[in-house]
Amino acid sequence: MNGDGKRGSAAARATGEDARLGGAKRGTELATLSAQQDAAGRSYWSIVRTQFRKNRQGMLGLYLIVAIVAVALFAPLIANDRPIICTFKGKLRFPAFATYVDNWVPWQSMRYALKSFELTDRYFPFSEHYADLEGLSWKEARAEQPGDFGFSAWPPIEWNPQQFDPVAIKLRPSLSSGHLLGTDDRGRDVLARIVHGCVVAITVGVVAMGLATLIGVILGVVAGYFGKWVDLILSRVVEIVMCFPTFFLIIAVIAFVPPSIVNIMLVIVLVSWTGIFRLTRGEVLKSRAQEYVTAAEALGIGRGSIMFRHILPNSIAPVFVAVAFGIAGAVLTESSLSFLGFGDANASSWGEVIAQGRQYVAEGLTHLVLAPGIVIFVTLTAFNLFGQGLRDAMDPRLRH
Amino acid sequence: MITYLLKRMFAMVPTLIGISLLTFLIVLMAPGDHVATKMGQGTGPQASEGGGNDDPARMADAIKAKKKLLGMMDELRAVAVWDGAAAVGARDWKSSDRFKTVADMEQAETLGDFAASWAQAVARAPDDSRLYVGLGDGQVLALDTASGETVLSFDPHPVGVLAVAVSPDGARLVSADGDGAVRIHDTGSGALLQSAEELGRPVKDIAFLPGGARFVTACDDGTVRVHDAATGAVTARLVGHNNYVTAVAVAPGGERLFTAGYDGEVRVWSTADWKETRRLGKVSQPINDIALSRDGALLATACDDQGVRVYGVADGSLRAELEGHYRPATAVAFHPDGRTLFSGGRDETIRTWDVTEARQTAQAPENTGRVFGLVVSGDGARLYSVGESWRKTPAWKQYWSWVSKLAVGDFGRSFTDNKPVIDKIKERVPVTLGLNVGAFLLMYLIAIPLGVQAAVKRGQLYDNVTSAIVFMLWSLPSFFLATIIIMYFSSQRNFDWFPSVGLHATNQADMSYLQWLGDWGLHLVLPMIVLTYGGFASLSRYARTSLLESIQQDYVRTARAKGLSEHVVIYKHALRNSLIAIVTLVGTLLPAMIGGSVIVEYIFSIRGMGMLAFEAILQRDYPVVMAITTASALLTLLGVLVSDILYTIVDPRITHR
């Protein structure tokens, strides 16, 4: 890239940031543009895609997000104390997949059913094989009965986040000990806890923000389209929720309900739908005045159809940006809650790892704080970069 | 201006109502039992000496306090009467609804009408004409079972009555309380006949031996005593239990005595020589109550592990293990048919069991209050339950009573130290407000020049570097940064430069004013860093954007054309206009900062509002939580108002009329 181009892209980025914080004025152009196609006949979203690809920071954010989500999805196969695939006592087994059942099936009876389900020839992947192991863990079986294994593929981190390694307590990060990022005060592998913390963070971030977006968008469209008393009531409700210091409201509610991931998500939804609502409502108010809405009304198209099939697709773009930032916010809230001790005790959350590690920094175990903290930081940065990139890509003033 | 302010205040009213409503809903969601579990981790409903953890009076007071807070108090507790025949009939109940496995118990009526937070002791007259109830405030009452009226009020005990028993001929009533005082009353006149010597520890159960000449008491000192019914004097002491004894029962023939307690064993004593003959069912879980079937063949125990167990008296075998209660079972009673068993527990339910088939047949509606005592009438037609309850007040009434107190500034009293909540908050508000306002000023002082410089040097290295740094700071969790800076700048291992606990050193009283000031400043450094850095990103970006916008305006070009220096153009002409947008941020940043100060105050042990809130939430100190939540929302509203007023100051074009 020549000097001139560099200069240009820097300027473009600068104006992009202007747009990020510049707010309302830009929205009009955006909404108008979103309904149209450009001269080359490309659709709005294909323009955004092209613009986004040009933004290196945004792309970095996207790649990081993809990586984090992948870690979250494959966490049981990355850090687990069971082999992924093995032949044991002559049968092919997939023990690590049982962790998926433990993590994702909320009903105990269904967990048992899934894990005890057997096919005639070989075991169902979710089965735990307690009977064949004769009371040993998979690792003990590997050490004591190596003959029973045909072949086995183990996860790269051979620890699960809850497992204590009694001979490796408060280990510092090292390549040789088998604990890459060291262990905590009870001998739990820090890297395994961080890997499984991805699951919590991504679940909370995506599900909570998804639900908040759903509620915010639907109510926002309704309020914006109908106006009058519907708008008045909904806006007042939003105003009230927004009056409470966000984090304060969250801990007040979370303290009174059992601390579980689901409740944390619901509480985050409770406070974060308001932002989406305000954004959507504003966009819809702008679209409502445009000709295509009048045209649709003149054609006798139903209200629901106008709201959700005509206005919504033309007003939703800025919401995506808010969602990207919102996910970062939700991840931050969840880790802050766990840090304060309001988290789910059964899940290994990043905030909780820091909270526990904090007591031992005086002993020099800085990795207990630094490792999860840096991961939170990277995650938040990824979502923020992505959101910023998306915002820049949607800004019509940045197109050349 | 004043009319404008008044108008704004008026417009705030619906918002205020909404705020109080939301706060109220949050607390309403919390079950009252939280208070009790917090205060009484102990087991069993019975009182122990000295107001310990499992003191029901204290637990009841805590619940009462929440109810009072929510305007649910002044409630009357009555004895609930359940249809015994229907409960037996439920055995043959066939469910048409496949999700319902047990029948509903029918509440026939309520007896009595008395104001006491709980009642534990209940006994029936042999002819079922009367029911005797011992209350938590020390009263002992006789209720007419037909009319439900209180027919007689006995000499009250100074503390809560834990046990009552009626002699087989119905002429004498024995009552015992939490101090171990045992009193013998005449049921005809209500006169106090005898007052036995105080045992010093709570007496939790009493049973008459057949003939009525002697009665047995179960005491918290682990001893079972046999008293003479005429004088109350102790004639025999049965030592064996190594923990509280909670229940006694006498075999119908009077030849055997059963006792049970917190050591989890039922001991069988011979009444001839008062020797222990056998033990039943070691479960190592405190037993709260035992009951014998009328024929003396079965013995049921209500255990703290939520189980109800039935033993055969003859062979000591476990006949049935009845599981269903999800909090400790506290009371059991057999129906005269010897097959139907009733049990009550702290899960606020009464359950009916079929002992032969070992299954539950019926259940009373939940939330009837915790059940502390059960008695079945002689013919089995009625089951009486006592415990603790409150009449359900409609939510809107509770809300009204709370909000009307709030309107006159009555936030109630804290549960933990009984101080007025308003005083506790007044003590803490200056700390948090001072910190946040200070951080706010600092944030503006640093971020705005930063943004202005970035705008002036737009696109240059300075702009890019500050953008990147500020962006990274934005993504840095405050609790992480706080931990890190304590780790590196307040520890023996690295740089021990700044203190990290509180706002003052412990020896602040000995300091001169200058020393004190310096110490205070040193304490402030780290919390201030954590409070301010997060706002840099949005503020400096905002300043940069709005200044860039202003610079493009015509009046700036005019100013430049006039030949004004660049400095004057930027700082006097352009900046003043771009400040308008920045000022509006006050309204949105303030709530975020007050919320965020919970984390900062927690990490740096600063005794501000955030810390108070955190402690109150952990202790389930509802009045404090409600008050702080409301107060912080009010502060936010005020913040918005202040930012509106600031508008007029920075932008003379805007006027409020």
Interface residues (C-beta under 8 A of the other chain):
Chain A: R7 A10 A11 A14 E17 D18 R20 L21 G22 R236 V237 E239 I240 V241 M242 C243 F244 P245 T246 F247 F248 L249 I250 I251 A252 V253 A255 F256 V257 A328 L332 S335 S336 F339 L340 G351 I354 R358 V361 A362 G364 T366 V369 L370 G373 I376 F377 L380 T381 N384 Q388
Chain B: P14 T15 G18 I19 L21 L22 I26 V27 M29 A30 H34 R458 G459 D463 N464 S467 F471 M472 W474 S475 L476 P477 S478 F479 F480 T483 I484 I486 M487 S491 Q492 R493 S538 R541 Y542 R544 T545 L548 E549 P591 A592 M593 I594 G595 G596 V598 I599 Y602 G610 A613 F614 I617 L618 R620 V625 I628 T629 S632 A633 T636 L637
